[in-house]
Amino acid sequence: HPTQTLTDLLTLKEQKGTLSGLTIGLCGDLMNGRTVHSLLKALSCYSNNKFILISTKELQLPFYIKDILNASNSSFVEVESLEKAMSELDVLYMTRVQKERFFSEDEYLRLKDTYILNREKLNLAKPDMPVLHPLPRVDEISTDVDDDNRAAYFKQVQNGKYVRMAVIMALLEITDPLTGQKVL
């Protein structure tokens, strides 16, 4: 998840030009979403970010992550309605409800379709609000969102490739064969 967080930060920086002063909505399984936990930890290091945590009571962010947000003086609110939060957001980070995290199939089935981003809901958002997702998606982002210019998750995947290549090159201390100098 550290390389996913680096990927998310790079994509956010490209999309918004900054990592500070943003209202960031995180939606879905916030209890078990490790990418959400890592991203919140990282973004809480930047100034004036506000987090809108969108989930059901059963899938709320764990207290130990809330403690990190409180310790960094990060502003956050917990809400259950994606539609009501949309107009406030500068960024939306969607996550899937993870079937493998449930002890009961019935409980998973009850919650899995609670948050589905579709074109209708996206129309409630700012025209420059990027949508990120760590992928793979199940049903939480409708395919009718894919061709919207705010759908940044495919760019996020591309950035992930470059971030991970850079990390591997740095770890292996790769050098340019022509110059003999370290590439990174």
SVG drawing of the C-alpha trace seen along z (x, -y; Angstrom):
<svg xmlns="http://www.w3.org/2000/svg" viewBox="-29 -25 59 41">
<polyline fill="none" stroke="black" stroke-width="0.4" points="0.0,0.0 2.9,-2.5 3.3,-2.5 -0.4,-2.9 -0.3,-5.9 2.6,-7.4 0.5,-6.7 -2.5,-8.4 -0.5,-11.4 1.1,-11.8 -2.3,-11.6 -3.8,-14.1 -0.9,-16.5 -1.4,-16.2 -5.1,-16.6 -5.4,-19.4 -1.9,-21.0 -1.6,-20.7 -1.9,-18.3 -3.0,-21.0 -6.2,-22.8 -8.4,-20.1 -11.8,-18.7 -11.3,-15.0 -14.2,-12.5 -13.4,-8.9 -16.3,-6.6 -17.0,-2.9 -15.4,-0.4 -13.3,-2.7 -13.0,-0.1 -11.0,2.4 -9.6,0.2 -5.9,0.2 -5.4,-2.1 -7.7,-4.6 -5.8,-4.3 -2.5,-4.9 -3.8,-7.8 -5.3,-9.5 -2.1,-9.2 -0.2,-10.8 -2.7,-13.6 -2.9,-14.4 0.7,-15.6 -0.4,-18.4 -2.0,-21.6 -5.7,-22.6 -7.1,-19.3 -10.6,-18.4 -11.8,-14.8 -15.4,-13.7 -15.6,-10.1 -18.6,-8.5 -19.6,-5.1 -22.2,-3.1 -21.8,-2.8 -20.6,0.8 -17.8,-0.4 -16.7,-3.5 -13.0,-4.4 -11.3,-2.7 -10.5,-4.7 -6.7,-4.3 -6.9,-6.2 -9.2,-8.8 -6.6,-9.2 -3.9,-10.0 -6.2,-12.6 -6.9,-14.2 -3.2,-14.2 -2.4,-16.1 -5.3,-18.5 -6.9,-17.3 -10.6,-18.3 -12.9,-15.4 -16.6,-14.5 -18.4,-11.2 -21.5,-11.1 -23.6,-8.3 -24.8,-10.1 -22.6,-10.3 -25.1,-12.4 -25.2,-15.1 -21.4,-15.3 -20.7,-15.5 -21.0,-19.3 -18.4,-19.9 -15.7,-17.7 -12.5,-18.7 -11.6,-15.0 -13.5,-11.7 -11.7,-8.5 -14.0,-5.5 -13.4,-2.0 -15.1,1.3 -16.8,3.1 -14.5,6.1 -16.4,9.4 -13.4,11.2 -13.7,9.0 -17.1,10.2 -17.9,13.2 -21.5,13.3 -22.5,13.5 -25.8,11.9 -24.1,8.9 -21.8,8.4 -24.8,8.6 -26.7,6.1 -23.9,3.5 -22.1,4.1 -24.2,1.8 -24.7,-1.0 -22.4,-3.3 -22.4,-3.2 -21.1,-6.2 -22.9,-6.7 -23.3,-9.6 -26.3,-11.0 -24.4,-11.3 -21.3,-12.6 -23.4,-15.4 -23.8,-16.7 -20.0,-17.3 -17.8,-20.1 -16.7,-20.0 -13.0,-19.6 -13.5,-17.0 -11.3,-13.9 -12.6,-10.5 -9.8,-8.1 -10.1,-4.4 -7.3,-1.9 -9.0,0.7 -10.1,3.3 -13.7,2.1 -16.6,4.4 -19.8,2.3 -19.0,-0.8 -18.3,-2.9 -20.7,-2.5 -19.0,-2.2 -21.0,-5.2 -18.5,-7.3 -15.5,-6.0 -15.7,-8.4 -16.2,-11.5 -13.1,-13.7 -13.2,-13.5 -12.6,-9.7 -8.9,-9.8 -8.6,-6.1 -7.2,-4.9 -4.5,-7.7 -4.0,-6.6 -3.1,-3.1 -0.7,-4.5 1.0,-6.6 1.2,-3.5 3.3,-1.8 5.8,-4.8 5.9,-5.1 6.6,-1.4 9.3,-1.5 11.0,-4.4 10.9,-2.7 12.4,0.5 15.1,-1.4 16.0,-3.3 16.1,-0.1 18.2,1.7 20.4,-1.4 20.0,-1.1 22.6,-3.0 22.6,-4.3 24.7,-1.9 26.1,-4.7 27.1,-7.2 27.5,-4.9 25.5,-7.3 22.6,-6.3 19.3,-6.8 17.6,-8.1"/>
</svg>
